[in-house]
Amino acid sequence: MGGAHPRGRERLRPIPVTTEKKTTNWRGWVVGILIALVVIVCLQNSQEVRVDVLFVNVNAPLIVILLAAVAIGALIGYVAPLVRRHRRNDERGQGKAG
């Protein structure tokens, strides 16, 4: 029977144990906390306010003004890195072509 082990007496190979450490999604937590803070601040500031922007005068609840400011800030924070990356890629492309 060659080098085969009799049935029932086969060598048991250890099963490799992988200890994968779950990484914490810090960005998700930070964004969630910031959103919660914005909501709390907005709910606590519901009075009517007057806002003067250039030539426009607006009377609106402070909640609306705060949310608009947050939305504009988020848009700038999202678009600015895209523009920067696009410019950097254009500069690299021109440097290689010339």
Buried (B, 14 or more C-beta within 10 A) or exposed (E): EEEEEEEEEEEEEEEEEEEEEEEEEEEEEEEEEEEEEBEEEBEEEEEEBEBEEEEEEEEEBBBBBBBEEBEEEEEEEEEEEEEEEEEEEEEEEEEEEE
